[in-house]
Amino acid sequence: MVRVRFAPSPTGSLHLGNALSAVANRRFADEHGGTLLLRIDDTDQARNVEGGAPEIAADLEWLGVRWDEGPVHQSSRFIRHREAAHQIGQPDDEGALRFGRTTLLRPDGTPTYQLASAVDDVDFEITHVIRGSDHRANAELQAELIRALGAEPPEFIHHGLLLGEDGTKLSKRHGAATVADLRAAGIPAEAVRAYLDELGLPKHDVHLDLKRLRRLSVDALAALSDEELAARVGVDVSLAPVLRGARDLAEAREYAQIVLEPDHVDVDAAETMARFRELVEAGVEPRAIVRELKAVGGDLKSLRLALTGRDRGPELAAVIAALPRDELLRRSVG
């Protein structure tokens, strides 16, 4: 039976490259009727961030990446790691335990990444290790350690890395480096997951395509029901039409604020405002109001400014539809 593992270090929100590995492992397990183990590689205490493991779990849940077993923290298995180290290692002059040139236990008795990873892959019967190509150099050593422990190593599958648009290591200066960065930018989870699914298991390094992500964001928002879209923005469903033109959730929240808390702007378009109020009081449908004002050469830009305080934003008819009659009349008085 196929058994894979996703093994991030608890250093904060998932790096997008790690998220790519997580999605790839989940898909591989699903395609082969297998199991995904979530393992937290926290043997290096200096790198661990408080709350890092829960943040990773939350990122995975947000992306819709479920795990079947775990999370297992490597730090909880240090006794087993020490036993394995004494089984295959030899002490050195500094008090560490080594396997050839590789340190298994540090002088303080704590296990290294190489040892812990090999032991856990054996004990949890991992059949395939799917990870970024930056780990390719570890494969031979880990396979050797696993054989020394009396087991057969898993199949190692390494995929290309996710880099910035300029080909360098992904960082915030590229617009996003972590799942948290994209979430803060308002990109919906469905768009991020779709993008990572599209990348699959790239044979070579790939560059983050923010334009593609934003197109997927538009598609994801369009697929949401009015109720779901309004809930994600945190507004009443009556505002859903206003949100529809937004390209991401951050922009949708901005659109909602434009309608709910407009900036006050004095406008000089008395004739347009008067005709607008007549149409509102007559109960004319919002799109018909816009058509009528266009037909008579009305100043729609001034009307938008009066209603929202901005010269651009949500569709004007949607703004009119979202606001109560009395509020439309109040804002159009000046």
N, C-alpha and C positions, 0 to 999 in steps of 0.2 A: 504494500500500500504506500502511496506517495505521502511523504511527510515533509513539509517545508517549514522554514522559520523566518520571521522578520525580527531582526535583532538590533534595534537602535540603542544608542547611548542616551541617557537621560540628561541632555544638555539644553533642553528647551523645545520650542515648537519644531516640528519636523522640517528639515531641509527638503526642498522640492526634489532633490536627487534621491533622498531616502524615501520620500513619498512615492516616487516612481518604482522603487524596489518593492515597497509594500503592496502597491496595486498589482505588480507583476507576480508576486508570490501568491496573492489571493486568486488571481486569474488562473495561475498554473494549478493550484490546488483544486479549484472548481472544475477545470477541464479534465482532471485526472481522478476526480472523486476522492481527493485527498484531504489532508488536514493541515491547517496553518497554526503554528505555535507563535505566540508573541513572547519574545524573550528580551528582557531589559539588560543590556550589557553595561553593568555598573561597577565593574571591578576597579576602574580608575577613579578613585574617590575625588581626586583633584579636579576632574572634569565634570563631575556630576553637579547638576543644578537642583536646588530644592524645588520640588513641585514639577520637575522635568518629566518624570514618568507619567503622572496624571495628564499633563499637557499633551504628551504624545498620544495617549489613549483617546483623549478628546479630539485630537486632530484626525485620528483614524476613524473614529465614529462619525465625524463631520464629513469625511470623504466617502463614507459608506463601506469602509474596509473592515469587515468583521474578522475576528480570530476565533479559532475553535478551542484552543487551550491557552492557558496563561492569564495574565502576564506572569512569567517566571523571572524573578530577579536573580541574576548570577550571584550577587553578594550573599544570598540566602543559602548558597550551595558551597560555601568555601571549605567546609569539612571534606566534602566529596572531592573537591579540586585538590586539596592537600594530599588526600589518600592517593589520588592518581599520580600526583607529582612524585611522591615517594616510590611509587611503583615503577616509574620509568626514568626518574632523574637521578643525578649525582650532585652531592654538595660541592660548592667551590670555597675558595679561601675567605670570601666575604660573608659567608653564611647563607648564600642563596642556593637554590636547587636548580640545576641546569640539565638540559637535554642537548648534548653537543654544544653549539654556540648559543642556544636559545635559553633564556631564563624562564623557568616555570614558576618558581616561587621567589619573591623578593626576600631580602634579608629579614624583613619584618614579618615574613610568613604569608603575605598576601599573594594570591595567584595573579598571573599576568593574563592579558587578553588571549594570547595564543593558546595557553593551557586551558583556560575556562571554556573557550569556544570549542576546542577539540573534544573536551570531556562532555560538554553538554550535547554536542551533535551526536556523540555515541549514545549517551544515556537516553536521549529523547528520540533515538532511532531516525534521525533526519536522513532522508534519501536524496534530496536535492538542495543545494545551497545556491540561491539566486540573489545576486548582489552586484553592485557597481564594479567597473573594471579597475577602480583604485584598490580593490582587494585582491586583484589577480596575483600579486606577489606573495600573498599569504597562503595561497591554495596548496602549494607543494609542501610547505612546512606543516600545515594543519593535517594534510593527508598522512604525512610521515608520523606525526604524533598519534593520530587515530590508529594507524597500523601498529604502532608500538603498544597501544592499549589493547590490542587483540581484536580490532574490529576493521571492517571495510569502510573506507571513506565514502562520503556521499558524492554524487555527481556535482561538480562545480560549474555553474553557468554565470558568466559575467557579462553584463550589458554596458553599453556606452554611458558616459556621464552626461548629466544635464548641466550645460554651461551658460554663461551670459551671452548676449547677442554678439559680444566682441570676442568670444572664444575663451575668456578667462573664467576663473572660478566664480560661480554664481554668488552674488552678494546684493545687499539692499540697493546699491547704486545702480543695479540693473532694473530696478523697479520692483523686484520681489526676490526673496531668497528662501522664504519659509512659507508653510501653509498659513501661518498667522498673518504674514504680509498680504497674501492674496485675500484672506478673509477680511482684513482691515480695509482693503481697497474696494470691498463690496463685490468681489467676484463670487458668484454662488457656488456652492459645493458641487453641484451637478456639472458645471462648466469645467472646474478643475479636474474632476474625476474623468470626464469625457476626454480632456486633453491628455491626461496621463494614459488612458486606455488607448488613445490614438498612437502614442509613442511606442506602446508595447514593450518589446525587448530590443532596443536599438543596438545594432552591431557596433556602431561607431558613436562617438560623442555627438550630441545634438545641442543646438542653441535654443534657449527659451524664446518662444514666439509669443510675445504679449499681444500682438495683433490678433493672432488666432485665438488666444484665450478670451479676448474681448468679444470676438464674433460668437464664440461658444456661450459667453455670458448672455448676450442678447437672445440667443436661441433658448437658453435655459429659462430666462425670465418670461419669454413668450409662452413657454409650455406650462407655466404655473397658473393655477386657477386664481381668480380674483381674491378669494379668501386666503389662499396660501401666500400670495404676493403681499397682500396687506399685512398679514401676520408677521412676515419676515421684516417688513419695514417698521412694524409697530404702530400701525394706524388703523382706523376704522375702514371696513371694506368699501364704504362709500367713496373713498379716495382712490380706489383701484384704477379707475380710468386715467387719473392724473399720473400714475406711476408707469403706465404702459410705454411711454416713450423713452424711459430711462435705459441706459446701457449696462448699468450694474446697480447693486443695492445701495451703494453710497450715493449715486446720483438720484436714485428713487427717493431716498430719505431727504435729499436736498429739494426735490420737487415737492414732497409733502410739506416741508417747512415753508417753501415759497407760498403755498396755498394757505397753510394754517397760521403762519406768522409773517405776513408780508411786510416789506419795508414801505413806509409811506412816501409816495412821490406825488407832487403836485403836477397835474397835467392840464394842458390848455387845448381841450377838444370838446367844448360844450355841446356842439351839435351832435357829435357821435355819442356822447354820454346820455344826452336826452333821448335819442332814438333807442339806445341800448336799454334804458330804463323802461321805455314804452313796450319794447318787445318782451322784457322780463315780466312786467306786470300783466301782459297779455297771455303769459304762459307758453310762449313759443319755445320749441325744442332747441337746445343749445346749438347744435350744428346749423339749424335753420337761422338762428340769430346771427351766426358768423357769416353765413351766406348772404343774408339780407344786408348786413353792414358792408360787406364787400361790394355788393351790387350798387349801393348808393355812394360808394367811395368813402366809406367811414375810415376813421383813423384807428386801425386795429392795434397798432403799436402803442398808442396812448391808452387804449382800453386795457391792453395787457399790463402796462405800467400801473394803471389804476387798481387793477385787481390783484397783482402780485408784487409790485414794486420792482420788477425785473423786466428787461427788454427781450428776454428769451427764457425758455424753460418748457414746461409741459404744453401740450396741445391746448390752444385757447378754448376750444369747445369742451375739452375735458375739465378745465378749470371752472368754466361756467356750470357744468353739470355737477361738480363736486360741492359747490357752495350753496347754502340755503338762499332762498329768494331774498329775504331781508338783508342778508350780508352782501349780496350782489348789488342791491340798491344802495346800501350804505357806502360801499367802496367806490361806487361810480358817481357819487355826489361831488367828491373832491375834498 
